[in-house]
Amino acid sequence: MKKFERTVMCGQVNETFLNKIIHLLGWVHRRRDHGNLIFIDLRDRSGIMQIVFSPEINLSAYESAKHLRSEYVISISGKVVKRSQSTINKDIETGHFELQVDNLEILNKAKALPFAQDEGEMVDEDLRLKYRYLDLRRPVMQHRIETRHKIIFAMREFLNSQKFFEIETPVLTKNTAEGAREFLVPSRIHQGSFYALPQSPQLYKQILMASGMERYFQVARCFRDEDLRADRQPEFTQLDMEMSFINEQDIQNIIENLLQHILNSVFAIDIKLPLQRMTYADAFSNYGVDKPDLRFEMLIHDIGKLFADTEISFLKTVLEKNGKIGALKVNRNFSRSELDAWVDRATKNGAKGLLWIRFNENMQPESPVAKFLPADFTTKVKEIFKDLAPNDTLFIIAGKYKDSWEQLGRLRLQLAEALQLIPQGLLKFLWVTDFPLFEYDEKEKKWSSVHHPFTSPQDGWEKLEPHSIKARSYDIVLNGIELGGGSIRIHDPNVQKEVFKLLGFDLETMQDHFGFLLEAQELGFPPHGGIALGIDRFVMLLLNCKSIRDVIAFPKTATGQDPMMQAPTKVNPMKLRDYGLKLTEKENK
């Protein structure tokens, strides 16, 4: 068995090794042949060290170095010397030193690479994922993976100090009606039956509270068979937590202190506590979304009263049908072509229309509907937008409240991005509270849970209609992206059954899907609650990446495929037979 000598990592060579013989291992990052000298940037996980081959030091090593190419894996030894003042490289930690090689061993060669290491950001993502092991060698990717490790380590460190137990829950579990579509796994032993991969450890962690564990956490793998996007993968990682004998404030305090510990220990960033809080109703009313980005202003305002006596037909119709008229104010005098482009963009987003009104230097409104506006329109607008100024523009959408405000919320973010209103490097956390317990599914014609069916309703819920019931739930938001959500859970079996009934579950369905939970609630179930934070999203935001794929070692593509492993793949019919399965032709709809 070969013994590999390594005195120190490449990026850790410093003054203490000066004039000493050391052994290094790593990859050839870059090669420069200066005729009588060959310079190699040797790279390992810690960084880069410049090594020099000279025929005067070791002719054999020098001759071998002529054949070195990018990504060769080598072992070298030699003496550490100071670089001359003119050749110091201040861009790397080891830039004051170089190593004069007296021995070289090539451990593995590399053929021509599919892409160069310094071209990674310009390479098609599918190609990078096909050769992910090459992509992960890039220093920027190694830094991301290292930072992810440090964040998770800090999580464990903090939660251990708070007396939490880390407990693993099963990956093969029961198919339940929790919400998102699940991945199913056929059972060979019990043919015709299936396991499900967990959307989250939700039910298991509640059962752990029934088991008297009181404080649980897990860095949990979760699976959802959903359409993908930049911050969603079919498998993802979350920090899952549950606690007994607590209320909302207790959980929020724990999370705030956890976030403070992570940011301070990993990034040397201090955040002020407590974090800002906002009700769901206020968040949606002001920002058109339940996860507002607070790094910039631009609130949505209800301007319906400005058009109470309007003759503008489509606005009049909206108000007669109890709809709403909302507006955003932008401190910019757009050109007509720019305004037309924003109208086109809004309609492509799904809005039925976008009306604009801009104010000229004399504060006179200019708009396709300008002639229908009253003479005192500017004065009335200033009652709503106190800081209205020359060259400001209003963007207006009218219709049903939820639809219109969602469109305004989307437009708000697009305007801020296009006009560069979002300050970089700013972290704005927010708790959103008092969510509705239910939302009505127009397609299915029934009520569904906003979070999940185990969320406890707020006091007095029994006397309210479903649309008025609020949940004991809370989301933590960072820069307009939901980091995680949680709630106080239902621990009373009678309340749980009533909630199930409102969701349309009959007694048979309750027992089939959740009989074990209902029984546990009759055998000494403590009041409890919890939360889950998306680790992938958190790391993505802290490292200012565009996608969670940038901070996951082996992610799937936007179409849910793994180009490196070539998964998913077809399965031999003989293997399917072992599970009692047979593929059928997909029906044409």
C-alpha positions in Angstrom: 0.0 0.0 0.0 1.4 3.4 -1.0 2.0 5.9 1.8 1.3 9.5 0.8 3.5 12.0 2.5 2.0 15.5 2.9 3.6 18.0 5.2 1.0 20.7 4.7 -1.9 21.7 2.4 -1.0 23.9 -0.6 -2.8 27.0 0.6 -1.3 26.8 4.1 2.4 27.2 3.3 3.7 30.2 5.3 6.8 31.7 7.0 7.2 28.7 9.3 8.1 26.4 6.4 10.8 28.8 4.9 14.0 27.0 3.9 12.4 23.6 4.9 11.8 20.5 2.8 8.1 19.8 2.5 5.8 17.4 0.6 2.7 18.6 -1.3 0.0 16.8 -3.1 -2.6 18.1 -5.6 -3.7 19.0 -9.1 -1.9 21.0 -11.7 -3.9 24.2 -11.9 -1.7 26.1 -14.4 1.6 25.5 -16.1 4.1 28.1 -17.5 7.2 27.0 -19.3 9.9 29.7 -19.3 12.6 27.6 -21.0 15.0 26.9 -18.3 12.3 27.1 -15.6 8.9 25.5 -15.4 6.3 27.1 -13.0 3.3 25.1 -11.8 0.4 26.4 -9.7 -0.3 23.4 -7.6 -3.9 23.3 -6.2 -5.6 21.4 -3.5 -8.8 22.1 -1.4 -7.0 24.7 0.7 -5.6 26.9 -2.2 -2.7 27.3 -4.5 1.1 27.1 -4.1 3.6 28.0 -6.8 6.2 25.3 -7.4 9.3 25.6 -9.6 11.1 23.0 -11.6 14.8 23.8 -12.5 17.3 21.5 -14.3 19.9 22.8 -11.8 17.9 21.4 -8.8 16.8 18.1 -10.3 17.1 17.4 -14.0 14.9 14.3 -13.9 12.0 16.2 -12.2 12.5 19.1 -14.6 12.2 16.7 -17.7 9.1 15.1 -16.2 7.6 18.5 -15.6 7.7 19.2 -19.3 4.9 16.6 -19.7 2.6 18.0 -17.0 -0.8 19.3 -18.1 -3.8 20.8 -16.4 -5.5 18.5 -13.8 -2.6 16.0 -13.6 -2.5 14.7 -10.0 1.0 14.9 -8.7 3.1 14.4 -5.5 6.2 16.7 -5.1 8.8 17.6 -2.5 11.2 20.4 -2.3 12.4 23.5 -0.4 10.3 26.5 0.4 12.0 29.8 -0.5 10.9 33.4 -0.6 9.9 35.0 -3.9 11.7 38.0 -5.1 9.9 41.3 -4.4 8.9 41.8 -8.0 7.3 38.3 -8.3 5.1 38.4 -5.1 1.5 37.4 -5.9 -0.8 39.3 -3.5 -3.9 37.6 -4.8 -3.1 34.3 -3.1 -2.3 33.5 0.6 1.0 31.8 -0.4 2.0 34.5 -2.8 5.3 35.4 -0.9 6.7 31.9 -1.3 7.5 29.2 -3.9 8.7 25.7 -3.7 11.8 24.5 -5.5 11.0 20.9 -6.5 13.6 18.2 -6.1 11.2 15.2 -6.6 8.1 14.7 -8.7 5.7 11.7 -9.0 2.8 11.7 -11.4 -0.1 9.9 -9.6 -2.6 10.3 -12.4 -2.8 11.9 -15.8 -5.7 13.8 -17.3 -6.7 13.9 -20.9 -8.1 17.0 -22.6 -10.8 18.5 -20.4 -14.4 19.1 -21.6 -14.0 22.6 -20.3 -11.2 24.6 -18.6 -11.3 25.3 -14.9 -11.2 29.1 -15.4 -14.1 28.9 -17.9 -16.6 27.3 -15.6 -19.1 30.2 -15.3 -19.3 30.5 -19.1 -19.9 26.8 -19.7 -23.4 25.4 -20.3 -24.9 24.2 -17.0 -25.8 20.8 -18.4 -22.2 20.2 -19.4 -20.9 21.3 -15.9 -23.4 18.9 -14.3 -22.4 16.0 -16.6 -18.8 16.5 -15.4 -19.7 17.7 -11.9 -16.5 16.3 -10.4 -14.6 18.7 -12.6 -16.9 21.6 -11.8 -16.5 21.0 -8.1 -12.8 21.3 -8.4 -13.1 24.9 -9.1 -12.1 27.1 -6.2 -15.4 29.0 -6.2 -17.4 25.7 -6.0 -15.1 24.4 -3.2 -15.7 27.6 -1.3 -19.5 27.2 -1.6 -19.4 23.6 -0.4 -17.1 24.5 2.4 -19.4 27.4 3.5 -22.4 25.1 3.4 -20.5 22.7 5.7 -19.7 25.5 8.1 -23.3 26.7 8.2 -24.6 23.2 8.9 -21.9 22.6 11.5 -22.9 25.9 13.2 -26.5 24.8 13.2 -25.6 21.5 15.0 -23.3 23.4 17.4 -26.0 25.8 18.4 -28.9 23.3 18.7 -26.7 21.0 20.8 -26.1 23.8 23.2 -29.9 24.3 23.4 -30.4 20.6 24.4 -31.8 19.4 21.1 -31.5 15.7 20.1 -30.5 15.0 16.5 -32.7 12.1 15.4 -33.0 10.5 12.0 -36.4 9.6 10.6 -37.2 7.1 7.9 -36.8 7.8 4.2 -39.2 5.0 3.2 -42.5 6.0 4.6 -46.3 6.1 4.1 -48.1 7.8 1.2 -50.3 10.5 2.8 -52.5 13.3 1.6 -50.2 16.2 2.9 -50.1 18.4 -0.2 -47.3 18.1 -2.7 -46.9 15.2 -5.1 -44.7 12.4 -3.7 -42.2 10.0 -5.2 -43.4 6.4 -4.8 -41.2 3.4 -4.2 -42.6 0.0 -5.1 -42.2 -2.8 -2.5 -40.9 -6.1 -3.8 -42.0 -8.1 -0.7 -45.4 -6.5 -0.5 -46.3 -6.4 -4.2 -48.9 -3.8 -5.1 -48.0 -1.6 -2.2 -45.7 1.4 -2.2 -43.5 3.4 0.1 -43.3 7.2 -0.4 -40.2 9.3 0.0 -41.0 12.0 2.6 -42.0 15.5 1.6 -40.7 16.3 5.1 -40.4 14.5 8.4 -43.6 16.3 9.5 -45.5 13.4 11.0 -42.5 11.6 12.4 -41.3 14.7 14.3 -44.8 15.1 15.8 -44.7 11.5 16.8 -41.3 12.1 18.4 -43.0 14.8 20.6 -45.5 12.1 21.6 -42.4 10.0 22.5 -41.3 12.6 25.0 -38.2 13.7 23.1 -39.2 17.4 23.7 -36.5 19.0 21.5 -35.7 17.4 18.1 -33.7 18.4 15.0 -32.5 16.8 11.9 -30.6 17.9 8.8 -33.3 16.1 6.7 -33.4 15.0 3.1 -36.9 15.7 1.6 -38.4 14.8 -1.7 -41.2 16.4 -3.8 -42.2 15.4 -7.3 -42.9 19.0 -8.4 -42.1 21.2 -11.3 -38.6 22.7 -10.8 -37.2 26.2 -10.7 -34.1 28.1 -9.5 -34.8 27.5 -5.8 -36.5 24.1 -6.0 -35.1 20.6 -6.5 -36.8 17.2 -6.4 -34.6 16.4 -3.4 -33.5 19.1 -1.0 -32.2 19.5 2.5 -33.8 21.3 5.4 -33.1 21.9 9.0 -36.1 20.3 10.6 -37.0 21.1 14.2 -39.8 20.3 16.7 -40.3 21.3 20.4 -42.9 20.4 23.1 -44.5 22.8 25.6 -43.8 26.0 23.6 -45.6 28.8 21.8 -44.9 30.8 18.7 -42.6 33.3 20.4 -40.4 30.5 21.9 -39.8 29.0 18.4 -39.1 32.4 16.8 -36.6 33.2 19.6 -34.7 30.0 19.1 -34.6 30.6 15.3 -33.4 34.2 15.7 -30.6 33.2 18.0 -29.7 30.3 15.7 -29.5 32.7 12.7 -27.4 35.2 14.8 -25.0 32.4 15.8 -24.6 31.2 12.2 -24.0 34.6 10.7 -21.6 35.6 13.4 -19.6 32.4 13.5 -19.4 31.8 9.7 -19.5 35.3 8.2 -18.7 37.6 11.1 -22.0 39.4 10.6 -24.0 40.6 13.5 -27.8 40.9 13.1 -30.0 42.9 15.4 -32.7 41.0 17.3 -35.7 40.7 17.5 -36.3 40.5 13.8 -39.1 42.5 12.2 -42.6 40.9 12.2 -45.5 41.5 9.9 -48.9 39.9 9.5 -49.9 38.0 6.4 -52.6 40.6 5.7 -50.2 43.5 5.9 -47.6 41.8 3.8 -50.0 41.0 1.0 -51.7 44.4 1.2 -48.4 46.3 1.0 -46.3 44.0 -1.2 -48.7 41.7 -3.0 -46.9 38.6 -1.7 -46.6 36.6 1.5 -42.7 36.9 1.4 -41.9 40.5 0.8 -38.5 41.8 -0.1 -37.9 44.6 2.3 -34.5 45.7 0.8 -36.4 48.5 -1.0 -39.6 50.4 -0.6 -42.2 50.8 -3.3 -45.4 49.8 -1.5 -48.7 48.9 -3.2 -51.5 51.4 -2.5 -55.2 51.0 -2.9 -56.3 54.0 -5.0 -59.9 52.9 -5.6 -61.2 56.1 -4.0 -59.5 58.2 -6.7 -61.9 56.6 -9.2 -65.1 56.5 -7.1 -66.9 58.7 -9.7 -64.8 57.7 -12.7 -66.2 57.5 -16.2 -63.3 55.2 -17.3 -65.4 52.1 -18.1 -63.1 49.3 -17.1 -62.2 50.8 -13.8 -65.9 51.6 -13.1 -66.8 48.0 -13.8 -64.1 46.7 -11.5 -65.4 48.8 -8.6 -69.0 47.9 -9.3 -68.0 44.2 -8.9 -66.3 44.9 -5.5 -62.9 44.7 -7.1 -59.8 46.8 -6.2 -57.5 49.3 -7.9 -53.9 49.1 -6.8 -50.9 51.2 -7.8 -47.1 51.4 -7.5 -45.2 54.7 -7.6 -41.8 54.8 -9.3 -39.5 57.8 -9.2 -38.7 57.7 -12.9 -40.0 59.5 -16.0 -40.2 56.5 -18.4 -40.3 57.1 -22.2 -43.3 56.0 -24.1 -41.5 53.0 -25.5 -40.4 51.9 -22.0 -44.0 52.3 -20.8 -45.3 50.2 -23.6 -42.7 47.5 -22.8 -43.8 47.4 -19.2 -47.5 47.1 -20.3 -46.5 44.2 -22.6 -44.5 42.5 -19.8 -47.4 42.8 -17.3 -49.8 41.2 -19.7 -47.3 38.4 -20.4 -47.2 37.9 -16.6 -50.9 37.3 -16.7 -52.3 40.7 -15.9 -55.4 41.7 -17.8 -54.0 45.1 -18.3 -51.6 47.7 -17.0 -52.5 51.4 -16.8 -49.8 54.1 -16.4 -50.0 57.7 -15.4 -46.8 59.8 -15.4 -46.5 63.3 -14.0 -44.6 65.9 -16.0 -42.4 68.8 -14.7 -45.5 70.8 -13.9 -47.1 67.8 -12.0 -49.7 67.4 -14.7 -50.8 63.8 -15.3 -50.0 62.2 -18.7 -51.7 59.0 -19.6 -53.9 57.2 -22.2 -56.8 58.1 -19.9 -55.6 61.6 -19.0 -58.7 63.4 -20.5 -61.0 61.4 -18.2 -59.1 62.4 -15.0 -60.6 65.2 -12.8 -58.8 68.6 -12.6 -57.8 68.0 -9.0 -56.5 64.5 -9.7 -52.8 65.4 -8.7 -54.0 66.8 -5.4 -56.0 63.7 -4.6 -53.0 61.4 -5.6 -50.8 63.4 -3.2 -53.1 62.4 -0.3 -52.1 58.8 -0.9 -48.6 59.2 -2.2 -47.2 61.9 0.1 -43.9 62.1 -1.6 -45.2 62.4 -5.2 -42.8 64.5 -7.3 -42.3 65.6 -10.9 -41.4 62.8 -13.3 -42.9 60.1 -11.0 -44.9 57.4 -12.7 -47.9 55.3 -11.4 -48.5 51.8 -12.6 -52.1 50.7 -12.0 -53.7 47.2 -12.1 -57.4 46.7 -11.4 -59.5 43.5 -10.8 -60.1 41.0 -8.0 -58.0 41.8 -5.0 -55.9 38.7 -4.8 -55.2 38.5 -8.6 -54.5 42.2 -8.9 -52.2 42.5 -5.9 -50.2 39.4 -6.9 -49.6 41.0 -10.3 -48.6 44.3 -8.6 -46.2 42.3 -6.3 -44.6 40.6 -9.3 -44.3 43.9 -11.2 -42.8 45.5 -8.0 -39.9 43.0 -8.0 -39.4 43.3 -11.8 -39.2 47.1 -11.6 -36.8 47.0 -8.7 -34.5 44.6 -10.5 -34.7 46.5 -13.8 -34.0 49.9 -12.1 -31.4 48.5 -9.8 -33.2 49.5 -6.7 -32.1 46.5 -4.7 -29.0 47.1 -2.6 -26.5 44.2 -2.8 -25.0 42.6 0.4 -28.0 43.6 2.5 -29.8 40.9 4.6 -33.4 41.7 5.5 -35.1 39.1 7.6 -38.8 39.1 8.4 -41.3 37.0 10.3 -44.7 36.8 8.5 -47.4 35.7 10.9 -51.2 35.1 11.2 -51.7 33.3 7.9 -55.1 32.0 6.9 -55.6 28.4 8.0 -57.4 27.5 4.7 -57.5 28.6 1.1 -60.2 27.8 -1.4 -59.1 25.7 -4.4 -61.3 27.0 -7.3 -60.2 24.0 -9.5 -61.0 21.3 -7.0 -63.9 23.3 -5.4 -62.8 22.6 -1.9 -60.7 24.0 1.0 -57.0 23.1 1.3 -54.4 23.9 4.0 -52.2 26.9 3.5 -49.4 25.1 5.3 -50.4 21.5 6.2 -53.5 19.9 7.9 -51.7 19.6 11.3 -51.5 23.3 11.8 -53.4 24.6 14.9 -56.1 27.2 14.3 -56.1 30.4 16.5 -58.4 30.7 19.4 -62.1 31.2 18.6 -61.9 29.4 15.2 -65.0 27.3 16.0 -67.3 30.3 15.5 -65.8 31.4 12.1 -66.3 30.5 8.5 -63.3 28.6 6.9 -62.0 31.7 5.0 -61.8 33.7 8.3 -59.9 31.2 10.4 -56.3 32.2 11.1 -53.5 29.7 11.7 -50.9 29.6 14.5 -48.2 29.6 11.8 -45.2 31.7 10.9 -42.8 32.0 8.0 -39.2 33.3 8.1 -38.3 35.3 5.0 -34.9 36.6 3.8 -34.7 39.1 0.9 -38.0 38.1 -0.5 -37.5 34.4 -0.4 -39.1 32.1 2.1 -36.4 30.4 4.2 -38.8 28.3 6.1 -42.1 27.9 7.8 -43.6 26.4 10.8 -46.6 26.3 13.1 -48.0 25.2 16.5 -49.5 21.8 15.8 -52.8 20.3 16.7 -52.5 18.0 19.7 -56.2 17.5 20.4 -57.7 14.7 18.4 -61.2 16.3 18.3 -59.7 19.5 16.8 -57.7 17.4 14.3 -60.8 15.6 13.2 -62.7 18.8 12.7 -59.9 20.3 10.6 -59.8 17.1 8.5 -63.6 17.4 8.0 -63.2 21.0 6.7 -60.6 19.7 4.3 -63.1 17.2 2.9 -61.8 14.0 4.6 -64.3 11.5 5.6 -63.7 9.2 8.6 -62.4 6.4 6.4 -59.8 8.7 4.7 -58.8 10.0 8.1 -58.1 6.5 9.4 -56.5 5.3 6.3 -54.0 8.2 6.0 -53.6 9.4 9.6 -55.1 6.8 11.9 -51.7 6.4 13.7 -51.6 10.2 14.4 -55.2 10.3 15.7 -54.5 7.4 18.0 -51.3 8.9 19.3 -53.3 12.1 20.1 -55.4 10.0 22.4 -52.5 8.6 24.3 -50.9 11.6 26.0 -49.9 14.0 23.2 -48.1 17.2 24.4 -48.7 20.7 23.0 -45.9 21.2 20.4 -44.7 23.1 17.4 -41.8 23.4 15.1 -40.3 24.8 11.9 -38.2 23.8 9.0 -35.6 26.0 7.2 -34.4 25.4 3.7 -30.7 24.9 3.9 -30.1 25.1 0.1 -32.0 28.4 -0.2 -30.2 29.8 2.9 -26.8 29.0 1.6 -27.7 30.3 -1.9 -28.8 33.7 -0.4 -25.8 34.1 1.8 -23.4 33.4 -1.0 -25.4 35.6 -3.5 -25.9 32.7 -5.9 -28.6 32.6 -8.6 -29.7 29.1 -8.0 -29.7 26.4 -5.3 -28.0 24.2 -7.9 -24.9 26.3 -7.3 -24.7 25.2 -3.6 -25.7 21.5 -3.9 -22.9 19.0 -4.6 -24.9 16.9 -7.1 -28.1 18.7 -8.1 -30.6 17.8 -10.8 -31.1 19.9 -14.0 -34.1 22.1 -14.5 -35.8 19.1 -16.0 -35.1 16.8 -13.0 -32.2 14.9 -14.6 -28.7 13.9 -13.5 -26.5 14.2 -16.6 -23.5 12.7 -14.8 -25.3 9.5 -13.6 -27.7 9.6 -16.5 -30.7 9.3 -14.1 -33.5 8.7 -14.3 -33.2 5.6 -16.5 -35.4 2.9 -17.9 -35.6 -0.3 -15.9 -35.4 -3.8 -17.4 -38.9 -5.4 -17.6 -37.6 -8.5 -15.8 -36.7 -6.3 -12.8 -40.1 -4.6 -12.9 -41.7 -8.1 -12.8 -40.0 -8.7 -9.4 -42.1 -5.8 -8.0 -45.3 -7.0 -9.7 -45.1 -4.0 -12.1 -45.7 -3.6 -15.8 -45.4 -0.5 -17.9 -48.4 0.6 -20.0 -48.6 3.0 -22.9 -49.3 6.5 -21.8 -52.9 7.5 -22.7 -53.3 10.4 -25.1 -55.4 13.1 -23.5 
